[in-house]
Amino acid sequence: MIGAPVYNFTIPSQLKAWIDRITVAGKTFRYTEKGPQGLAGGKQVIVAVSRGGMRAPDASGEFGEPYLKFLFAFLGIDDVRFVRAEGLAISPQHRAASLSAARAAIAGSRALAA
């Protein structure tokens, strides 16, 4: 599981630095005559995304989730699931409801993986 808060429309610099450390030619991908090939297949990634506001994952200006989808596909991982906790800064009630729904989604994802 990866935690990915959305800051200023994308992932934080710490997560980007980790991505740069694991995206290594010859280890997690390789170059072939047909282009890059991911070497990290057969894995599942669950990304816990948090946002202070609300934003559709496919909305213009949302770069975090599309980037992570592309990255993991590049590495050969096609089983990527996103669990979202959104609107955390809207109100205490909205925050509590969103976190509760995200926890339930995580529990459901873990049950599917077992």
Residue pairs with C-beta under 8 A, 6 or more apart in sequence:
1 45
1 46
1 47
1 48
1 106
2 15
2 45
2 46
2 47
2 48
2 68
3 15
3 47
3 48
3 50
4 11
4 12
4 15
4 47
4 48
4 49
4 50
4 64
4 68
5 11
5 12
5 49
5 50
5 51
6 49
6 50
6 51
6 55
6 62
6 64
9 61
9 62
9 63
9 64
10 63
10 64
10 67
11 64
11 67
11 68
19 71
22 28
22 75
23 29
23 71
23 74
23 75
25 31
27 39
28 38
28 39
28 40
28 75
28 76
29 36
29 37
29 38
29 39
29 40
29 74
29 75
29 76
30 36
30 37
30 39
31 37
36 74
37 76
38 73
38 74
38 75
38 76
38 77
39 75
39 76
40 75
40 76
40 77
41 76
41 77
41 78
43 77
43 79
44 77
44 79
44 80
44 81
44 113
45 72
45 77
45 79
45 80
45 81
46 80
46 81
46 82
46 83
46 106
46 109
47 65
47 68
47 80
47 81
47 82
47 83
48 83
48 85
48 102
48 106
49 64
49 65
49 82
49 83
49 84
49 85
49 86
50 84
50 85
50 86
50 88
50 102
51 84
51 85
51 86
51 87
51 88
52 87
52 88
52 89
52 90
53 86
53 87
53 89
53 90
54 86
54 87
54 90
55 61
55 62
55 86
56 62
57 65
57 66
57 82
57 84
58 66
65 82
68 80
69 80
72 78
72 80
73 80
81 109
83 102
83 105
83 106
83 109
84 98
84 102
84 105
85 98
85 99
85 101
85 102
86 98
87 94
87 95
87 98
88 94
88 95
88 98
88 99
89 95
